[in-house]
């Protein structure tokens, strides 16, 4: 049932220009699915729309592909057949599954000749807790966070067309990692499917390729792993290279940086015959696309033979490693480093299949420690990547937690999991001082405390008597620096200590790089600098720096810095720990990092667009169970909000409500009129509200609930509540 808009309140002509900025570019508007909301009457100068709804307990059915049938929560989905693939067209509900994050730039780029690392995520058939686009309540969920080692992420399942759940695409793109879906055919049914589109004329396989390209383009992921695991007729296998060539060419044209990879299964005769290497039997497929993913039962002699086959395309051969160590394989499990050592020895890329082994087969309560152990063993074979763009903002959130924290204030208690909410993760591991065996710093994820989100970064270390400080590199960067930078660090030291914490950065080539207002600590080729604290920020920066130097909730401390640079390339971000003057004993410390921000000063002066054109649709009502006899009658309201905003300027949206029933919302305090209640995060211009408790109404009376949409800018600013988008829903009992 659609809600009908019946009026608006308060003219806002002073905001018209900012609202127009929120509409997005014509190209962005054109890519959005067109939607019609019956009964809308919204004026151009609105500040708040008002929709009216008559309560009905027989709602219009929701399309089951897009929503969980039990809760109506939006879910990611797959396509099970050729017919479903060819019939797919963009639908308004698809908007939930479109990635907000564009693929971030990083160095070296994927096109470089350096061997790459591909992670193929295969877990229990796929589409588990990660399918819930707006997050879910999960104890001890799976999370991957060693992104700086990874070039390509493949979401794998045994459904015909695996569209990566949007949370994975958002996380990977935030870290500059390519995301591929999977097109797979298997067994007898797979053979019939392949004959249907590969054994005909070129229009048949081109139609399939065109649809795969459209899906990747629409949902904003980067390409496909093609996995044909059934035999093919002579005609079908003859057309397969043409299909791959056409798919690859179209994808490159429509999805910049897009990739098509082929899995080692079928050979050129059409037989299903895994080779465990690239050779003359399967080379025709390698020559027709961007890369080749080998089967797992190889030995070093397979790698040696492949050197001649790959030629200059060594990096395009992804040697498969089954982390579960099934079959006759090299390494696997905690011996996966043995596989990688051989692969890198011969200059090939690596494809790590199912590294979720550490979660599926080991104690889930020890998952973070086991995951860190697994990747630490591989670290020397995994070159890192550099971030290449500003603003750079992270709160170290893993996209999960045992509670939610909002800038030091506890917002909700209880487990949660929301993959899209994972922030940029640092380089994990242990740093030891060269020549000083006692000085060290270790980094870990920490769910026990957070400044914002669900986790922080825990740093433990010791400063030996013979040195003044220790430092650890957290992020590798290659960013041409604007004339003025503002930086912020939020941290908390545990226990009584006089150890001092500082943010440090390195720049490339101090000879051509002019630095003003900061002291140079050393004169190496790569020079490290300590910025000066920012004490009195300009008025226009007050939103960004409003907490600088102020006492913060939970014992957190924020330091803000200003740096003037010219002709520099920002290289690395370090955290340095120094002993107090005059002390000579070893100093141990435990520090939590809550946030790091590196922002171009000019970007902080750009006005923000306004959230506008909010609509309410897909309304569903249910009777709420009474907790006690005689308590007021309650209703459960579910509905979908849509709005307009320029997505390139936002990290996400926070959705709130006020005016509904008091209390009884799991893990949250009762709402007060002056304090809206947080409902959840949106990473698209739409959000599904599910089972919100509201008061039932008597005959002739209206109920009212107001929804507020808070944009979270990429720079990490706090947007005042007066500038949030808002919409009201009036509802009444049926006559």
Secondary structure, DSSP 8 states (H G I E B T S, - for coil): ---EEEEEES--GGGHHHHHHTT--HHHHHHS-----TT----TT-SEEEEEEE--SS-----TTTB-TTT--BB---B-SHHHHHH----GGGGGGS-SS----EES-TTSSS--EEEEE--TTS-SGGGBTT-B--SS------GGG-SEEEE--SSSEE---HHHHHHHHHTT-EEEEEEEEEHHHHHHHHHHHHSS-HHHHHHHHHHHHHHHHHHT--EEEEEEES---HHHHHHHHHHHHHHHHHHHHHSTT-EEEEES-B-TTS-B---SS--TTTHHHHTTSSEEE--S---HHHHHHHHHHHTT-GGGEEEEEETT--SS-S--GGGHHHHHHHHHHTT-EEEEE-TTHHHHSS-GGGHHHHHHHHHHHHGGGS---EE--S-EEE----SEEEEEEETTEEEEEEEEE-GGG-------EEEE-TT-TT-EEEEEEESS--SSBS-EEEEEEEE-TT-SEEEEEEEEEEEE--SEEEEEEEEEE-SS---EEEEEEEEE-TTT-EEESSEES--SSEEEEE-EE--S--GGGHHHHTTTTS--GGG-EEEEEEEEEES-EEEEEEEEEE--TT--S-EEEEEEEEEEEEEEGGGGGS-----EEEEEEEEEEEE---SSTT---EEEEEEEEEEE--GGGEEEEEEEEESS--S-STT----BTTB-EEEEEESSSEEEEEEEEEE---TT--EEEEEEEEEEETT-----GGGSEEEEEEEE---
